[in-house]
Amino acid sequence: MDMSIISKLYDLFIILCMMHIGFNENDPNCNKYSGKAKEFIENYKKLKGDSSITEDSPYYKLLSTLSNDYDNFKKKCSDVNCKDILPLQSIEKTQIAVDFSERTSEQLYVQGSEVTSSFRR
């Protein structure tokens, strides 16, 4: 177990707990939630980009659970008209697009190199 990753996951968990504990649907303070949401997103992005967290690791499963809980909190905020909470999906979609773009560029380069070398024979 990587204690550094566990510690970062725990920090995300604490941020979410503080968001849930501080939530008051009768008197919502959207600014307070959006500040915590930004903090969560920053930490989430760092962990999501960690190459040692693969889809088959327990860390990934925990990160996914935290992501789902964040989405649930965002929905709870939307229900009381707090619209300032940023969605995690936009971050994940952006990252997927970047990853896809990088992989596609690499594949095109490799395929182009193979074509070039086959003409030299």
N, C-alpha and C positions, 0 to 999 in steps of 0.2 A: 504494500500500500504506500502510495506517495502522500506523505503528510502535508506537503505543500498544497496539493490539489484538494485534499480533504479540508484543509483550513479555508481555502477559497470557496469551496462549496458551502461550508458552514457559514461563512460571511454572507453569502447570498441568501441562505436560509434565514439568518438573523434579520437582514434587511426586509425580507418578505414578512417575517413575523411582526416586525415593527410597523409595517404598513397595515397589516390586518388588525393589529392591536389598536393602532391609532385611528382606525376608520370609524367614523360616526355618520351614518346615513342621514341622521336628523340635522346635522350641522357639518356638512362636508367641507374640508379645507383642501381644495384642489391643489393649491400651490405646494402644500406640505407633501402631498402624495406625488406630485410630479417631480419634486426634488429627489425623493427616495427612489422613484422609478428611474430617473436618470442615473443615479448611483448604481442601482441594480443592473441596468443595461450596460453600463461601462464595465462592471465586473463580469457580467455574463459574456460580453464580447471577448474579453481577455481569455476566459476559460474556454469558450467555444472555439477560439483560435489555437488552443493548445494542441499540438500535434500528438501528444501522448494520450489524449482522450479520443479513443476510437469508438465507432458505433457499437462494437461488441463489448466494451468495457463497462464495469459497474458505474464508473464516473459519468459516463454518457447517459446512463439510465437515470441517475440522480439529477443531472443537468436537465434532462427532458422533463422530469417530474417538477423541478423548480420552474421551468418554462411554462408548464401547464398551469401551475398555481398562479404564476404572474398573470397569465391570460385570464384566469378566473377573477383575480383581483381587478384587472382592467375592466372586465365586464361589470363587476360590482360598482365600480366607479362610474361607468357609463350609465348605469341604471339611475344614478342620482345626478346626472348631467355634468360629471367631471370628465371632460373630453380631452384634457391635456396629457393623459397618460399615453406614452408612446407604445406602439405595439412591437413585440419582439419579432413578429413575422417579417416585418420589413427589413430587419437586420439580417435574419436568416436568408431571406430571398436575395438580398444584396450579396451576401457571402457566397451563396450557391452560384449566382451569376458570375461572380469573379472567379470562383473555382472552375466553373465550366469554361469560361473564356480562356483561362490559363491552360487547362487541359486541352482544349481545342487547338490553341496556338501551338502547343507542344506537339500534338499529333500531326498537325499540318506540316510542321517543320520536319519531323521524323519521316513522314510520308514523302515529302518533297525531296529529302536527302536520299531516300531509297530509290525514288524515280530517277534522280540525277545519276546515282551510282549505277543503275541498270543500263543507262544510255552509254556509259563509258566502256562497257564490256565489248 
